[in-house]
């Protein structure tokens, strides 16, 4: 099969950009069980649920009116098929008041206490959640375009829970089984969403990586690295029916592609070796972000956003410039590149220890002053982002018309 061939449109209106702003803000919304079996709820940990209105006002100073949020499946469904939408309604009301568009993750690494992807009722429960979510959402907002990410980063969470015991089902050697189960639920979930509302747009967010062989590698190591690198496309291929057709994937289920790209997304395997994004040693194995995204578009022919990117610490301004330079190249290629999401826009801590905080947001969180969780602007990152927006504004607006 020639994987460079684009998928047929199958009725998808590829020219219809549903995002209200090119620059977007992502709020860390995981509700996962961490490596120690503890539930973490980052809408509470970062105090975003309480401060949603204030946070939405902050991001508007950067002309961001589209955000990524999560419903927190473990909070919504405490008992099977019984749903509590109170937290989701808080976000919806704050967004409506601030004229903010929300792109919804239905599962951002978290599941109800009684479920794992390997549970026999997992897909059925997720499909029921999808139906219930659309009905609830439409009871509040009957008209706007609803954009949904069923599961964030299936590839990553399959590895985390299926290979390194980082979350449920706390396995080793079951990464494929977890991924297969998640994709079964993903497809059944999309079917439920579209049955309830045929106008729902699907944003599929996956890590964008470059996995290479070590220097002076053997032929066997090159083959292993090539296979590992190609595995990053399994989710897209299953969703579109190219792989595992028995799960019911269809071309139209791959609607908008979200590429999640961070500073450590390129590495050599066996033994592991991170490849610096600064390319200080002129490592020929490093590939520019623009080249990686253009390859994804060539492979699938779908609209793309950079759905997650950020950098911890003092290198944020330099990373912002790097991202802007790469995205300028993408925009100049004239592919449908619809946005850049800084994730997280408000800082967040480590999942497993809830410390230290990563300092990856444009706003840090001062969690040591009482319980105020005061937002503190990273002035250097804010200024760098403003400059990047000015540099890209003309190009991005042209592509959104």
HELIX and SHEET records of a PDB file:
HELIX    1   1 UNK A   42  UNK A   45  1                                   4    
HELIX    2   2 UNK A   52  UNK A   60  1                                   9    
HELIX    3   3 UNK A   73  UNK A   76  1                                   4    
HELIX    4   4 UNK A   86  UNK A   98  1                                  13    
HELIX    5   5 UNK A  122  UNK A  140  1                                  19    
HELIX    6   6 UNK A  154  UNK A  162  1                                   9    
HELIX    7   7 UNK A  175  UNK A  196  1                                  22    
HELIX    8   8 UNK A  219  UNK A  230  1                                  12    
HELIX    9   9 UNK A  231  UNK A  233  5                                   3    
HELIX   10  10 UNK A  234  UNK A  239  1                                   6    
HELIX   11  11 UNK A  245  UNK A  247  5                                   3    
HELIX   12  12 UNK A  251  UNK A  253  5                                   3    
HELIX   13  13 UNK A  289  UNK A  300  1                                  12    
HELIX   14  14 UNK A  313  UNK A  315  5                                   3    
HELIX   15  15 UNK A  316  UNK A  332  1                                  17    
HELIX   16  16 UNK A  379  UNK A  400  1                                  22    
SHEET    1   A 9 UNK A  23  UNK A  26  0                                        
SHEET    2   A 9 UNK A  66  UNK A  70  1                                        
SHEET    3   A 9 UNK A 101  UNK A 107  1                                        
SHEET    4   A 9 UNK A 147  UNK A 151  1                                        
SHEET    5   A 9 UNK A 201  UNK A 207  1                                        
SHEET    6   A 9 UNK A 256  UNK A 260  1                                        
SHEET    7   A 9 UNK A 303  UNK A 309  1                                        
SHEET    8   A 9 UNK A 337  UNK A 343  1                                        
SHEET    9   A 9 UNK A  23  UNK A  26  1                                        
SHEET    1   B 3 UNK A 210  UNK A 212  0                                        
SHEET    2   B 3 UNK A 266  UNK A 268  1                                        
SHEET    3   B 3 UNK A 273  UNK A 274 -1                                        
SHEET    1   C 2 UNK A 363  UNK A 366  0                                        
SHEET    2   C 2 UNK A 374  UNK A 377 -1                                        
END                                                                             
